[in-house]
């Protein structure tokens, strides 16, 4: 990358802070370019860089215009790794950035990525009826165990494959693909070594020249051998992150302060590193790609995991001041000073990190699924809202959704078209019957996915850092995992609860309208015969999130029903875990549903995740809202997150920071599982919505992910803008 050479005078000495500043400036410039590229819009921020205009990847295609299975994925991955342009910034600590994801080309739809030899047309009618996102063909969305890679290295993984190939005859197709995958990664590392040495020969600044030579040596050290130093471990993690992103956009990270602590402490004791250097490495690791990382928490013996390296990781993120998907695991005895430090980062940078997870509620919930505490405490938040046992379970987290608003609509239409009788009691019975069918259809789809996914897209990268696939010679989707805890999320809990609550309040209790008249208004989308007045009346009924309203009580009933239905699907070694989360389906699921009795217009978005609908109250009502969300938790080890939009003024002084810390601690004591916070200036966000290009460094947490606001489409920007109406 010649354009990066000679950025500084030959005799200029760059300290770590200046190097981080330069890296951040380049990321912002690259983000501006990516924000105009469709594949980067409305999703996580990535550490990728735009590919050179001169390079185009030409994959090896089958007769369907794509590729399938072990051979197709491994051959194309190796080809891409062998050709992948090498990007090296001389001021960085680590080499390379990724530029492509194989799931983005040549095919642009999920259907083309599913092997047509295994059709599921028999499932589609029920999936469409209930607005189910079935997850069939979805990839990644579970967490690997990076410590496998740190202990073995790429060469050790090849030896492991060789050993277990002998123990599992007849599995050569699996092992051939895994072996070729590793050789592809090693080929990219070789190219990185060559490029770093070439750039060193051109670099005039002696500090940067030495850094490039050090980069080359670090890459040479990890080409076959396991990493031995913190820098080598971070570079290994960077390469895995990049190749896994390239393969299928996987973004699950690891627990920073347990997986890297040993490398740091050994380096520090041996005098190989300074603490400031370690902070710099953390900033560079987080810049390389904003995977979902963890800090803190408890182990299976209730020991606190916070340590000096926890602070090092947080300080690296603090200095980087970019999108960081770091989660602080909060327990009742967590160090208060660390919490103040974390919350201060949130308000100082206004980049929606860190977020916070509830250690007790999540651990106890997963133990209810039959797991001992020492296993439950290993489960960490490595996705938008989801948890995973690193390297131990396959989950399909955040890929499977049931649109509860659609289930409600089917039930409501059935009751109203039956000719009576009409009541919320009868409507609930019909709704429950359809939810049962929706959950059964969803579970059937997941089992279909587990049976046939290997023939479409095997998990060749994550297999390598999971316990089981290499040992068994089986893809993790096909029996390779130790545990199968399949996630089924519900969406639209507020839409459904508010609809039940409004019907009960306005028709049954107040008798302000009758069932038939309201139904006519709903079917006309409140647009005929004084429909707007009726809509406003229904919309102003007591709402979920208001604090022990009738709609709050309906929400608890809806959540308990959904939880019971999902848990009842367990069998054949597969468990199903419920949650409440909508991700981008907030928009798509709304477009599936006509007007609803809570005054929502046809095709408008459903509520976001477990949050109330925008505009549920005008007084903020932070405590009431969070109490409502805590009351509908599924209690099984997955989350129903609280999403907050706070004013920057709330964290202006130490006393304010303490109040936010108190709020977080109280939230988790009441059973909360995950807290996402945006620090939003209302005037700024509205101005950025009108012209995103004027705010290139504005970061928001859209659903569970952080993104640069300028990289969002108008629809997704509107989701954030609408939530200002309900912020504290």
C-alpha positions as CSV (number, residue, x, y, z in Angstrom):
1,X,0.0,0.0,0.0
2,X,2.3,2.7,-1.3
3,X,0.0,5.6,-0.3
4,X,0.6,4.9,3.4
5,X,4.3,5.3,3.1
6,X,6.0,8.5,4.2
7,X,3.1,9.8,6.2
8,X,5.6,11.3,8.6
9,X,9.0,13.0,8.5
10,X,11.8,10.5,8.5
11,X,13.0,11.7,11.9
12,X,9.5,12.1,13.6
13,X,9.0,10.0,16.7
14,X,5.4,8.7,17.0
15,X,4.1,7.9,20.4
16,X,1.2,5.4,20.9
17,X,-1.5,8.1,21.2
18,X,-0.5,9.7,17.9
19,X,-0.4,6.3,16.2
20,X,-3.9,5.5,17.5
21,X,-5.1,9.0,16.3
22,X,-3.8,8.3,12.8
23,X,-5.4,4.8,12.7
24,X,-8.8,6.3,13.8
25,X,-8.6,9.0,11.1
26,X,-8.1,6.4,8.4
27,X,-11.0,4.3,9.7
28,X,-13.3,7.3,9.5
29,X,-12.1,8.0,5.9
30,X,-12.7,4.3,5.0
31,X,-16.1,4.3,6.6
32,X,-17.2,7.2,4.5
33,X,-16.4,5.2,1.4
34,X,-18.0,2.1,2.7
35,X,-21.2,4.0,3.7
36,X,-22.0,4.3,0.0
37,X,-21.6,0.6,-0.6
38,X,-24.8,-1.4,-0.1
39,X,-23.1,-4.4,1.5
40,X,-21.9,-2.3,4.5
41,X,-25.3,-0.6,5.2
42,X,-27.6,-1.4,8.1
43,X,-25.3,-3.9,9.8
44,X,-22.4,-4.0,12.2
45,X,-19.5,-1.7,11.7
46,X,-16.6,-3.8,10.4
47,X,-12.9,-3.5,10.4
48,X,-12.8,-4.2,6.6
49,X,-11.4,-1.8,4.1
50,X,-12.6,-1.2,0.5
51,X,-10.8,-3.4,-2.0
52,X,-8.6,-1.9,-4.7
53,X,-10.5,-1.0,-7.8
54,X,-8.0,-3.2,-9.7
55,X,-9.0,-6.5,-8.0
56,X,-12.1,-8.6,-8.5
57,X,-12.5,-12.1,-7.1
58,X,-13.7,-14.7,-9.6
59,X,-15.1,-17.6,-7.6
60,X,-15.3,-21.2,-8.8
61,X,-19.0,-21.7,-9.5
62,X,-21.2,-24.7,-9.9
63,X,-24.1,-25.2,-12.3
64,X,-26.3,-23.1,-9.9
65,X,-24.1,-20.1,-10.2
66,X,-22.8,-20.5,-6.6
67,X,-20.9,-23.1,-4.5
68,X,-22.0,-25.6,-1.9
69,X,-20.6,-28.1,0.6
70,X,-17.1,-28.9,1.9
71,X,-15.4,-28.8,-1.5
72,X,-17.1,-25.7,-2.9
73,X,-16.5,-23.6,0.2
74,X,-13.0,-24.7,1.0
75,X,-11.8,-24.4,-2.6
76,X,-13.2,-20.9,-3.0
77,X,-11.9,-19.8,0.4
78,X,-8.4,-21.0,-0.4
79,X,-8.6,-19.2,-3.8
80,X,-9.7,-16.0,-2.1
81,X,-7.0,-16.2,0.6
82,X,-4.3,-16.8,-2.1
83,X,-5.4,-13.8,-4.0
84,X,-6.6,-11.5,-1.2
85,X,-4.8,-8.0,-1.4
86,X,-2.6,-7.3,1.6
87,X,-3.3,-4.1,3.5
88,X,-0.7,-3.0,6.0
89,X,-0.6,0.3,7.8
90,X,2.9,1.0,9.1
91,X,1.6,2.7,12.3
92,X,-0.6,-0.3,13.3
93,X,0.6,-3.1,15.6
94,X,-1.0,-5.8,13.3
95,X,-1.0,-6.7,9.7
96,X,-3.9,-6.9,7.2
97,X,-7.6,-6.0,7.0
98,X,-10.3,-8.0,5.3
99,X,-12.1,-6.7,2.2
100,X,-14.7,-9.3,1.2
101,X,-17.2,-11.7,2.6
102,X,-17.9,-14.8,0.6
103,X,-21.6,-14.6,1.5
104,X,-21.8,-11.3,-0.4
105,X,-21.0,-12.7,-3.8
106,X,-21.7,-14.0,-6.4
107,X,-25.2,-14.6,-5.0
108,X,-27.2,-11.9,-3.3
109,X,-30.1,-13.9,-1.8
110,X,-30.4,-16.5,0.9
111,X,-32.2,-18.9,-1.4
112,X,-29.3,-19.1,-3.8
113,X,-27.0,-20.0,-0.9
114,X,-29.2,-23.0,0.1
115,X,-28.5,-26.2,-1.8
116,X,-31.6,-26.9,-4.0
117,X,-31.1,-30.6,-3.5
118,X,-32.7,-30.1,-0.1
119,X,-35.9,-28.0,-0.6
120,X,-38.1,-27.0,2.3
121,X,-41.2,-25.9,0.4
122,X,-43.3,-28.0,2.7
123,X,-42.4,-25.6,5.6
124,X,-42.9,-22.3,3.8
125,X,-46.7,-22.0,4.0
126,X,-46.6,-22.0,7.9
127,X,-43.5,-19.8,7.9
128,X,-45.2,-17.2,5.8
129,X,-48.5,-17.4,7.8
130,X,-46.9,-16.6,11.1
131,X,-44.1,-14.3,9.8
132,X,-41.4,-16.7,10.8
133,X,-37.7,-16.0,10.0
134,X,-36.8,-19.7,9.9
135,X,-33.0,-19.5,10.1
136,X,-32.6,-22.2,7.5
137,X,-29.3,-21.6,5.8
138,X,-28.1,-19.0,8.4
139,X,-24.5,-19.2,9.3
140,X,-22.1,-18.4,12.2
141,X,-24.1,-16.9,15.2
142,X,-22.3,-19.0,17.8
143,X,-19.0,-18.5,19.5
144,X,-15.7,-20.2,19.0
145,X,-13.1,-20.9,21.7
146,X,-10.1,-18.8,20.7
147,X,-8.0,-20.5,23.4
148,X,-7.9,-23.6,21.1
149,X,-6.2,-21.4,18.5
150,X,-3.9,-19.7,21.1
151,X,-2.8,-23.1,22.4
152,X,-2.3,-24.9,19.1
153,X,-1.6,-22.3,16.4
154,X,-2.3,-23.1,12.7
155,X,0.4,-25.8,12.6
156,X,-1.1,-27.5,15.7
157,X,-4.5,-27.4,14.2
158,X,-3.1,-29.2,11.1
159,X,-1.6,-31.8,13.3
160,X,-4.9,-32.2,15.1
161,X,-6.7,-32.8,11.8
162,X,-4.0,-35.4,10.8
163,X,-4.5,-37.2,14.1
164,X,-8.3,-37.4,14.0
165,X,-8.4,-38.2,10.3
166,X,-6.8,-41.5,11.3
167,X,-9.4,-42.1,14.0
168,X,-12.4,-41.3,11.8
169,X,-12.1,-43.2,8.5
170,X,-14.6,-42.2,5.9
171,X,-14.6,-38.5,6.8
172,X,-12.0,-37.4,4.3
173,X,-14.3,-34.8,2.7
174,X,-14.6,-33.0,6.0
175,X,-10.8,-33.2,6.8
176,X,-9.7,-32.2,3.3
177,X,-11.9,-29.1,3.5
178,X,-10.6,-28.1,7.0
179,X,-7.0,-28.7,5.9
180,X,-7.4,-26.6,2.8
181,X,-9.0,-23.9,4.9
182,X,-6.0,-23.6,7.2
183,X,-3.6,-23.7,4.3
184,X,-5.5,-20.8,2.8
185,X,-5.0,-18.8,6.0
186,X,-1.3,-19.6,6.0
187,X,-1.0,-18.5,2.5
188,X,-2.5,-15.0,3.4
189,X,0.0,-14.8,6.3
190,X,2.9,-15.6,3.9
191,X,1.8,-12.8,1.7
192,X,1.6,-10.5,4.7
193,X,5.2,-11.4,5.7
194,X,6.4,-10.6,2.2
195,X,4.4,-7.3,2.0
196,X,5.6,-6.1,5.4
197,X,9.2,-6.7,4.4
198,X,8.7,-5.0,1.1
199,X,7.2,-1.9,2.8
200,X,10.0,-1.9,5.3
201,X,12.5,-1.5,2.4
202,X,10.6,1.6,1.3
203,X,9.9,3.2,4.7
204,X,12.1,6.2,5.5
205,X,11.0,6.6,9.2
206,X,13.2,4.2,11.2
207,X,10.5,3.7,13.9
208,X,8.0,2.6,11.3
209,X,10.5,0.6,9.4
210,X,11.3,-1.4,12.5
211,X,7.6,-1.8,13.2
212,X,7.1,-3.3,9.7
213,X,10.0,-5.7,10.3
214,X,8.5,-6.6,13.7
215,X,5.2,-7.3,12.0
216,X,6.8,-9.6,9.5
217,X,8.6,-11.5,12.4
218,X,5.4,-11.8,14.4
219,X,3.6,-13.3,11.3
220,X,6.5,-15.6,10.7
221,X,6.3,-16.8,14.3
222,X,2.6,-17.7,14.1
223,X,2.6,-19.1,10.6
224,X,2.9,-22.6,12.1
225,X,3.6,-22.2,15.9
226,X,1.2,-21.2,18.6
227,X,1.5,-17.6,19.8
228,X,3.9,-17.1,22.7
229,X,3.6,-13.3,23.4
230,X,0.7,-10.9,23.7
231,X,1.4,-9.4,20.3
232,X,1.5,-12.8,18.7
233,X,-1.8,-13.8,20.4
234,X,-3.5,-10.6,19.2
235,X,-2.2,-11.0,15.7
236,X,-3.4,-14.6,15.7
237,X,-6.9,-13.4,16.9
238,X,-6.8,-10.6,14.2
239,X,-6.2,-13.2,11.5
240,X,-8.9,-15.5,12.7
241,X,-11.3,-12.5,13.0
242,X,-10.5,-11.5,9.4
243,X,-10.7,-14.9,7.8
244,X,-13.9,-15.7,9.7
245,X,-15.4,-12.4,8.5
246,X,-14.3,-13.2,5.0
247,X,-15.8,-16.7,5.2
248,X,-19.3,-15.8,6.4
249,X,-19.2,-12.5,8.4
250,X,-18.9,-14.2,11.8
251,X,-18.4,-11.6,14.5
252,X,-18.3,-13.5,17.8
253,X,-15.2,-12.5,19.8
254,X,-14.0,-13.8,23.2
255,X,-13.4,-12.8,26.9
256,X,-10.5,-10.5,26.6
257,X,-9.3,-10.5,30.2
258,X,-9.2,-14.3,30.5
259,X,-8.0,-15.4,27.1
260,X,-5.2,-12.8,26.9
261,X,-4.3,-12.2,30.5
262,X,-1.7,-14.9,30.7
263,X,0.2,-13.6,27.6
264,X,0.2,-10.1,29.1
265,X,1.4,-11.1,32.6
266,X,4.2,-13.3,31.2
267,X,5.3,-10.5,28.9
268,X,5.2,-8.0,31.7
269,X,7.2,-10.2,34.1
270,X,9.8,-10.9,31.4
271,X,10.2,-7.2,30.6
272,X,9.1,-7.8,26.9
273,X,6.3,-5.3,27.1
274,X,5.2,-2.2,29.0
275,X,1.6,-1.6,30.1
276,X,1.3,1.3,27.7
277,X,2.3,-1.0,24.9
278,X,-0.4,-3.5,25.9
279,X,-3.0,-0.7,25.9
280,X,-1.8,0.1,22.3
281,X,-2.2,-3.5,21.3
282,X,-5.7,-3.6,22.6
283,X,-6.6,-0.4,20.6
284,X,-5.2,-2.0,17.5
285,X,-7.0,-5.4,18.1
286,X,-10.3,-3.5,18.5
287,X,-9.6,-1.5,15.4
288,X,-8.8,-4.5,13.4
289,X,-12.4,-5.6,13.6
290,X,-15.1,-4.7,16.2
291,X,-16.0,-8.3,17.2
292,X,-18.1,-8.8,20.3
293,X,-15.8,-8.9,23.3
294,X,-16.3,-9.4,27.1
295,X,-14.7,-8.0,30.2
296,X,-15.3,-9.1,33.8
297,X,-17.8,-11.4,35.3
298,X,-17.5,-14.5,37.6
299,X,-16.1,-17.9,37.1
300,X,-17.7,-21.1,38.2
301,X,-16.3,-20.7,41.7
302,X,-17.7,-17.2,42.0
303,X,-14.2,-15.6,41.6
304,X,-14.2,-12.2,40.1
305,X,-12.6,-12.1,36.6
306,X,-11.7,-8.4,36.7
307,X,-7.9,-7.9,36.8
308,X,-5.4,-5.3,35.6
309,X,-5.7,-6.6,32.1
310,X,-9.5,-5.8,32.2
311,X,-8.4,-2.2,32.7
312,X,-5.9,-2.4,30.0
313,X,-8.6,-3.6,27.5
314,X,-11.0,-0.9,28.5
315,X,-8.2,1.7,28.3
316,X,-7.3,0.6,24.8
317,X,-11.0,1.0,23.7
318,X,-11.0,4.4,25.4
319,X,-8.0,5.6,23.5
320,X,-9.3,4.2,20.2
321,X,-12.7,6.0,20.6
322,X,-14.4,4.1,17.8
323,X,-17.1,1.5,17.5
324,X,-16.4,-1.2,20.1
325,X,-18.7,-4.1,20.9
326,X,-17.4,-4.6,24.4
327,X,-19.7,-6.0,27.1
328,X,-19.1,-5.6,30.8
329,X,-20.4,-8.5,32.8
330,X,-22.0,-7.0,35.8
331,X,-22.5,-8.8,39.1
332,X,-23.7,-7.5,42.5
333,X,-20.1,-7.3,43.9
334,X,-18.4,-5.8,40.8
335,X,-15.7,-3.2,41.5
336,X,-17.5,0.1,41.6
337,X,-14.5,2.1,40.4
338,X,-14.4,-0.1,37.3
339,X,-18.1,0.5,36.7
340,X,-17.6,4.3,37.0
341,X,-14.7,3.9,34.5
342,X,-16.9,2.0,32.0
343,X,-19.8,4.4,32.3
344,X,-17.5,7.4,31.9
345,X,-16.3,5.9,28.6
346,X,-19.9,5.6,27.5
347,X,-20.7,9.3,28.1
348,X,-17.3,10.7,27.1
349,X,-17.2,9.2,23.7
350,X,-21.0,8.8,23.0
351,X,-20.2,5.7,20.9
352,X,-22.7,3.4,22.5
353,X,-20.1,1.2,24.3
354,X,-19.6,-0.5,26.5
355,X,-22.9,-2.3,27.0
356,X,-23.6,-4.3,30.1
357,X,-24.9,-7.8,30.8
358,X,-26.5,-9.2,34.0
359,X,-24.3,-12.0,35.3
360,X,-26.7,-13.4,37.9
361,X,-29.8,-13.5,35.8
362,X,-28.1,-14.9,32.8
363,X,-26.2,-17.6,34.7
364,X,-29.2,-18.6,36.8
365,X,-31.3,-18.7,33.7
366,X,-28.9,-21.0,31.8
367,X,-28.7,-23.3,34.9
368,X,-32.5,-23.7,34.6
369,X,-31.8,-25.3,31.2
370,X,-29.9,-28.1,33.1
371,X,-26.3,-26.8,33.0
372,X,-24.1,-26.6,36.1
373,X,-22.8,-23.2,37.3
374,X,-19.3,-23.8,36.0
375,X,-20.7,-24.2,32.5
376,X,-23.3,-21.4,32.8
377,X,-20.6,-18.9,33.8
378,X,-18.7,-19.6,30.6
379,X,-21.6,-18.4,28.5
380,X,-20.9,-14.8,27.3
381,X,-22.6,-12.2,25.1
382,X,-20.9,-12.4,21.7
383,X,-23.6,-11.0,19.5
384,X,-26.3,-8.4,19.2
385,X,-28.3,-9.8,22.0
386,X,-27.2,-13.3,22.3
387,X,-25.1,-15.6,24.5
388,X,-22.9,-18.5,23.6
389,X,-20.7,-21.1,25.3
390,X,-17.4,-20.5,23.4
391,X,-16.6,-23.6,21.3
392,X,-19.1,-25.8,23.2
393,X,-22.6,-25.1,21.7
394,X,-24.3,-24.5,18.4
395,X,-27.1,-22.0,18.7
396,X,-28.3,-20.1,15.5
397,X,-28.7,-17.1,17.8
398,X,-30.5,-14.1,16.4
399,X,-31.3,-15.9,13.2
400,X,-34.7,-17.3,14.1
401,X,-37.7,-15.1,14.8
402,X,-41.5,-15.5,15.2
403,X,-43.5,-12.4,14.5
404,X,-45.9,-12.4,17.4
405,X,-47.8,-9.5,15.8
406,X,-48.5,-11.7,12.8
407,X,-49.6,-14.5,15.1
408,X,-51.9,-12.1,16.8
409,X,-53.3,-10.8,13.5
410,X,-54.1,-14.4,12.4
411,X,-55.9,-15.1,15.7
412,X,-57.7,-11.7,15.7
413,X,-59.0,-12.2,12.1
414,X,-60.1,-15.7,12.9
415,X,-62.2,-14.6,15.9
416,X,-63.7,-11.6,14.2
417,X,-64.6,-13.6,11.1
418,X,-66.2,-16.4,13.2
419,X,-69.2,-14.3,14.0
420,X,-68.6,-14.3,17.8
421,X,-68.6,-14.4,20.6
422,X,-65.9,-11.8,21.0
423,X,-63.7,-11.3,24.1
424,X,-60.1,-11.0,25.0
425,X,-60.4,-14.3,26.7
426,X,-61.5,-16.1,23.6
427,X,-58.9,-14.1,21.5
428,X,-56.2,-15.3,23.9
429,X,-57.2,-18.9,23.5
430,X,-57.1,-18.6,19.7
431,X,-53.7,-16.7,19.9
432,X,-52.3,-19.4,22.1
433,X,-53.3,-22.1,19.6
434,X,-51.7,-20.3,16.7
435,X,-48.5,-19.6,18.8
436,X,-48.2,-23.3,19.5
437,X,-48.4,-24.0,15.7
438,X,-45.9,-21.2,15.0
439,X,-43.4,-22.6,17.5
440,X,-43.8,-26.1,16.2
441,X,-43.2,-24.9,12.6
442,X,-40.2,-23.0,13.7
443,X,-38.7,-25.9,15.6
444,X,-39.3,-28.2,12.5
445,X,-37.4,-25.7,10.4
446,X,-34.5,-25.6,12.8
447,X,-34.3,-29.4,12.8
448,X,-34.3,-29.4,9.0
449,X,-31.4,-26.9,9.0
450,X,-29.4,-29.1,11.4
451,X,-29.9,-32.1,9.1
452,X,-28.9,-30.4,5.8
453,X,-26.8,-27.3,6.5
454,X,-23.5,-29.1,6.0
455,X,-24.5,-29.7,2.3
456,X,-24.9,-25.9,1.8
457,X,-22.4,-24.1,4.0
458,X,-20.3,-26.0,6.5
459,X,-18.7,-23.9,9.3
460,X,-15.1,-24.5,8.2
461,X,-13.5,-21.7,10.3
462,X,-15.5,-22.0,13.5
463,X,-15.2,-25.8,13.4
464,X,-11.5,-25.3,14.0
465,X,-12.0,-23.5,17.4
466,X,-14.8,-25.6,18.6
467,X,-14.7,-28.7,20.8
468,X,-16.0,-31.6,18.8
469,X,-16.0,-31.1,15.1
470,X,-12.4,-32.0,14.4
471,X,-12.5,-34.7,17.0
472,X,-15.6,-36.3,15.4
473,X,-15.0,-35.4,11.8
474,X,-18.4,-33.7,11.7
475,X,-19.5,-30.2,10.9
476,X,-20.8,-28.4,14.0
477,X,-24.2,-28.2,12.4
478,X,-24.2,-32.0,11.9
479,X,-23.5,-33.4,15.4
480,X,-20.0,-31.9,15.9
481,X,-21.0,-29.7,18.8
482,X,-21.3,-30.8,22.4
483,X,-24.5,-28.9,23.0
484,X,-27.4,-27.8,20.8
485,X,-29.2,-24.9,22.3
486,X,-31.2,-23.4,19.5
487,X,-32.4,-19.9,19.8
488,X,-36.0,-18.9,19.0
489,X,-36.7,-15.2,19.5
490,X,-40.1,-13.6,19.7
491,X,-40.7,-10.2,18.2
492,X,-43.4,-7.6,18.7
493,X,-44.2,-8.2,22.4
494,X,-45.2,-4.6,22.9
495,X,-47.4,-4.6,19.8
496,X,-49.2,-7.7,21.0
497,X,-49.5,-6.7,24.7
498,X,-50.7,-3.2,23.8
499,X,-53.3,-4.6,21.4
500,X,-54.7,-7.0,24.0
501,X,-54.5,-4.2,26.6
502,X,-56.3,-1.7,24.4
503,X,-59.1,-4.1,23.5
504,X,-59.6,-5.0,27.2
505,X,-59.6,-1.4,28.3
506,X,-61.5,0.4,25.6
507,X,-64.1,-2.3,24.7
508,X,-64.5,-4.5,27.7
509,X,-63.9,-2.1,30.6
510,X,-64.8,1.3,29.3
511,X,-67.2,0.2,26.6
512,X,-66.2,3.2,24.4
513,X,-66.4,1.1,21.2
514,X,-67.7,-2.3,20.2
515,X,-65.7,-5.2,18.6
516,X,-67.3,-5.0,15.2
517,X,-66.9,-1.2,14.8
518,X,-63.2,-1.3,15.8
519,X,-62.5,-4.2,13.5
520,X,-63.9,-2.2,10.5
521,X,-61.6,0.7,11.4
522,X,-58.6,-1.6,11.7
523,X,-59.3,-3.2,8.3
524,X,-59.5,0.2,6.8
525,X,-56.2,1.2,8.5
526,X,-58.1,3.8,10.5
527,X,-58.5,5.9,7.4
528,X,-62.3,6.0,6.9
529,X,-65.3,7.4,8.9
530,X,-63.5,9.1,11.7
531,X,-60.9,6.4,11.9
532,X,-58.2,8.7,13.1
533,X,-60.2,9.6,16.2
534,X,-60.6,5.9,16.9
535,X,-57.0,5.2,16.3
536,X,-55.9,8.0,18.8
537,X,-58.3,6.6,21.4
538,X,-56.8,3.1,21.1
539,X,-53.3,4.4,20.9
540,X,-53.8,6.4,24.2
541,X,-54.9,3.3,26.2
542,X,-52.5,2.2,28.9
543,X,-49.3,0.8,27.3
544,X,-46.7,-1.8,28.1
545,X,-43.8,0.0,29.7
546,X,-46.0,2.3,31.8
547,X,-45.6,0.5,35.1
548,X,-48.0,-2.2,36.1
549,X,-50.7,-1.3,33.5
550,X,-53.1,-3.9,32.1
551,X,-50.8,-4.0,29.0
552,X,-47.8,-4.8,31.2
553,X,-49.8,-7.7,32.6
554,X,-50.6,-8.9,29.1
555,X,-46.9,-8.6,28.2
556,X,-46.0,-11.0,31.1
557,X,-48.7,-13.4,30.0
558,X,-47.5,-13.2,26.3
559,X,-43.9,-13.8,27.4
560,X,-44.6,-16.7,29.7
561,X,-46.7,-18.4,27.0
562,X,-44.0,-18.0,24.4
563,X,-41.3,-19.3,26.8
564,X,-43.4,-22.4,27.7
565,X,-44.1,-23.1,24.0
566,X,-40.5,-22.9,23.0
567,X,-39.2,-25.0,25.9
568,X,-41.7,-27.7,25.1
569,X,-39.9,-28.4,21.8
570,X,-36.9,-30.1,23.4
571,X,-36.0,-33.5,22.2
572,X,-33.5,-35.7,20.3
573,X,-30.5,-33.9,22.0
574,X,-31.7,-30.4,21.0
575,X,-32.9,-27.7,23.4
576,X,-34.7,-24.6,22.4
577,X,-34.1,-21.3,24.2
578,X,-36.5,-18.3,24.0
579,X,-35.7,-14.6,23.9
580,X,-37.3,-11.3,22.9
581,X,-35.4,-9.5,20.2
582,X,-36.2,-8.2,16.7
583,X,-32.9,-6.9,15.2
584,X,-33.7,-5.4,11.8
585,X,-36.9,-7.3,11.7
586,X,-38.4,-4.4,13.6
587,X,-39.0,-2.9,10.1
588,X,-39.6,-6.1,8.1
589,X,-42.0,-7.7,10.6
590,X,-44.0,-4.5,10.7
591,X,-44.5,-4.7,6.9
592,X,-46.1,-8.1,7.3
593,X,-48.9,-6.9,9.6
594,X,-51.9,-4.7,9.0
595,X,-53.2,-2.1,11.5
596,X,-53.4,-3.4,15.1
597,X,-55.7,-2.5,18.0
598,X,-53.0,-0.5,19.7
599,X,-53.5,2.2,17.1
600,X,-50.5,1.2,15.0
601,X,-51.0,1.9,11.3
602,X,-50.7,-1.0,8.8
603,X,-47.1,-1.9,7.8
604,X,-45.5,0.4,10.4
605,X,-42.6,-1.1,12.4
606,X,-43.3,-3.3,15.4
607,X,-41.7,-2.4,18.7
608,X,-37.9,-2.7,19.0
609,X,-36.9,-5.9,20.8
610,X,-38.3,-5.9,24.3
611,X,-38.8,-2.1,24.4
612,X,-42.2,-0.3,24.4
613,X,-43.5,1.3,21.3
614,X,-42.1,4.8,20.7
615,X,-44.3,7.4,22.3
616,X,-45.5,5.1,25.0
617,X,-45.1,7.9,27.6
618,X,-44.0,11.5,27.3
619,X,-42.4,11.7,30.8
620,X,-39.4,9.4,30.2
621,X,-40.5,6.9,32.9
622,X,-37.1,5.2,32.9
623,X,-37.9,3.1,36.0
624,X,-41.3,2.0,34.8
625,X,-40.0,1.0,31.4
626,X,-37.1,-1.0,32.7
627,X,-39.3,-2.7,35.4
628,X,-41.6,-3.7,32.6
629,X,-38.8,-5.2,30.5
630,X,-37.4,-7.0,33.6
631,X,-40.8,-8.6,34.1
632,X,-41.0,-10.2,30.7
633,X,-37.5,-11.9,30.8
634,X,-37.7,-15.5,29.6
635,X,-35.3,-16.7,32.4
636,X,-33.5,-19.3,30.3
637,X,-30.1,-17.8,29.7
638,X,-30.8,-15.6,26.6
639,X,-31.7,-12.0,26.8
640,X,-34.5,-9.6,26.3
641,X,-32.4,-6.4,26.2
642,X,-33.2,-2.9,27.6
643,X,-32.4,-0.3,24.9
644,X,-32.0,3.2,26.3
645,X,-31.4,6.6,24.7
646,X,-29.9,9.0,27.2
647,X,-29.1,12.7,27.0
648,X,-25.4,13.5,27.2
649,X,-26.1,15.9,30.1
650,X,-27.0,12.9,32.3
651,X,-23.3,12.1,32.7
652,X,-21.7,15.5,33.0
653,X,-20.3,15.0,36.5
654,X,-19.2,12.3,38.9
655,X,-22.5,12.4,40.8
656,X,-24.4,11.8,37.5
657,X,-22.0,8.9,36.6
658,X,-22.8,7.3,40.0
659,X,-26.5,7.6,39.4
660,X,-26.1,5.7,36.1
661,X,-24.0,3.1,37.9
662,X,-26.8,2.7,40.5
663,X,-29.4,2.4,37.8
664,X,-27.4,-0.4,36.0
665,X,-26.8,-2.3,39.3
666,X,-30.5,-2.0,40.2
667,X,-31.6,-3.1,36.7
668,X,-29.6,-6.4,37.0
669,X,-30.7,-7.0,40.5
670,X,-34.3,-7.0,39.2
671,X,-33.5,-9.6,36.7
672,X,-32.4,-7.6,33.7
673,X,-30.1,-9.5,31.2
674,X,-28.6,-7.0,28.8
675,X,-28.5,-3.2,28.6
676,X,-27.7,-1.2,25.5
677,X,-27.3,2.6,25.8
678,X,-27.1,5.3,23.2
679,X,-25.9,8.7,24.4
680,X,-27.8,10.9,22.0
681,X,-28.1,14.6,21.5
682,X,-31.6,15.1,20.1
683,X,-30.6,18.1,17.9
684,X,-27.5,16.4,16.6
685,X,-29.3,13.1,15.7
686,X,-32.0,15.0,13.9
687,X,-29.5,17.0,12.0
688,X,-27.5,13.9,11.1
689,X,-30.7,12.2,10.0
690,X,-31.2,15.1,7.6
691,X,-27.6,15.0,6.3
692,X,-25.5,12.1,7.6
693,X,-22.4,13.2,5.7
694,X,-22.0,16.1,8.1
695,X,-21.5,13.7,11.0
696,X,-19.0,11.1,9.8
697,X,-17.9,10.0,13.3
698,X,-21.4,9.7,14.9
699,X,-21.8,6.2,16.3
700,X,-25.1,4.7,17.5
701,X,-26.2,1.3,18.7
702,X,-29.0,0.5,16.2
703,X,-30.3,-2.7,17.7
704,X,-27.6,-4.9,19.3
705,X,-24.8,-3.7,17.1
706,X,-23.0,-0.4,16.8
707,X,-22.6,1.4,13.5
708,X,-21.6,4.7,12.1
709,X,-24.9,6.7,11.6
710,X,-23.8,7.7,8.1
711,X,-23.7,4.0,7.1
712,X,-27.4,3.5,7.8
713,X,-30.2,3.8,5.3
714,X,-33.0,6.3,6.1
715,X,-35.3,3.5,7.4
716,X,-32.7,2.4,10.0
717,X,-31.8,5.9,10.9
718,X,-35.5,6.5,11.6
719,X,-35.5,3.6,14.1
720,X,-33.0,5.5,16.2
721,X,-34.7,8.8,15.7
722,X,-38.1,7.3,16.8
723,X,-36.6,6.0,20.0
724,X,-35.7,9.5,21.1
725,X,-39.4,9.9,21.9
726,X,-39.1,7.3,24.7
727,X,-35.7,8.1,26.1
728,X,-35.1,9.1,29.6
